[in-house]
Amino acid sequence: MHDLRKHFVVKPGSHVRLDRIDPADTTHVGSKDDAHGRLVKEARHIDDLQDRLYAEQSHALLIILQGMDTSGKDGTIRAVFNATGPVGVVVTAFAKPSPEELAHDFLWRIHRACPRRGTIGIFNRSQYEDVLVGRVRNLAPPEVIEHRFDQINAFEDLIASSTKVLKFMLHISREEQAERLQARLDNPEKHWKFDPGDLEDRALWDEYQHAYETVLSRCSTATAPWYVIPSDKKWARNVAVAAIVRATLEDLNPTFPKRDWDPKAYRIT
């Protein structure tokens, strides 16, 4: 598959309008009939590259997943990394900050969870909650929110010497979210996934869309680009994210370290 990064990347300095990006667009990922086979291949490539990354111990990859409720953050993780060995992949889900976390600066818990060299770290939500929810829910003064954009960019630039950062905004429509929320209500086995509080955020849909547009416009950099992934079609979302992760790992070009011993000198008895 051709490099999908150029189709979904937010160019640094550009102004994003989410209403001009079709969340059901599948133009660049091919057909649904071929999606499963492509995803399997991408997942296997990611597994192979992650083995090399873990062995080399020179770089880390941090993947950030953001999106409205039901956009598919959990589903993306399962689909893209289902073939990857668990030793070198760490998933961190950021919920409401704990009292201890609130006693520190807002990036404290983020830095603690960043992946070490040789591993892939996946953030289900991230530092961007502090400029998304913080703005929409008025949890901090506007001047504090404004300063956080610069702090986030500086933080991502700081870790760039050892960590490649990929940021995905999973873009769904309000209509698709309604269907997915209803499916959770209709299926008793999915009741655990439904949170009445999600309806409060749904009522603030437009405010969140504007907040995301600001995040994407202010914080997509050459160091840590944002990618807006149309996510109404789960299969297209998964293929796009997998292809971009695979291409990014290939650019890192991890290699198995050269041994400093001769395998012929040893005999297994």
PyMOL commands that set and color helices and strands:
alter all, ss='L'
color gray80, all
select helices_A, chain A and resi 5-8+18-20+32-56+73-80+86-88+99-102+108-113+129-136+142-161+174-186+188-193+197-203+205-219+234-252+263-265
alter helices_A, ss='H'
color red, helices_A
select strands_A, chain A and resi 60-67+89-93+120-124+163-171+226-230
alter strands_A, ss='S'
color yellow, strands_A
deselect
rebuild
show_as cartoon
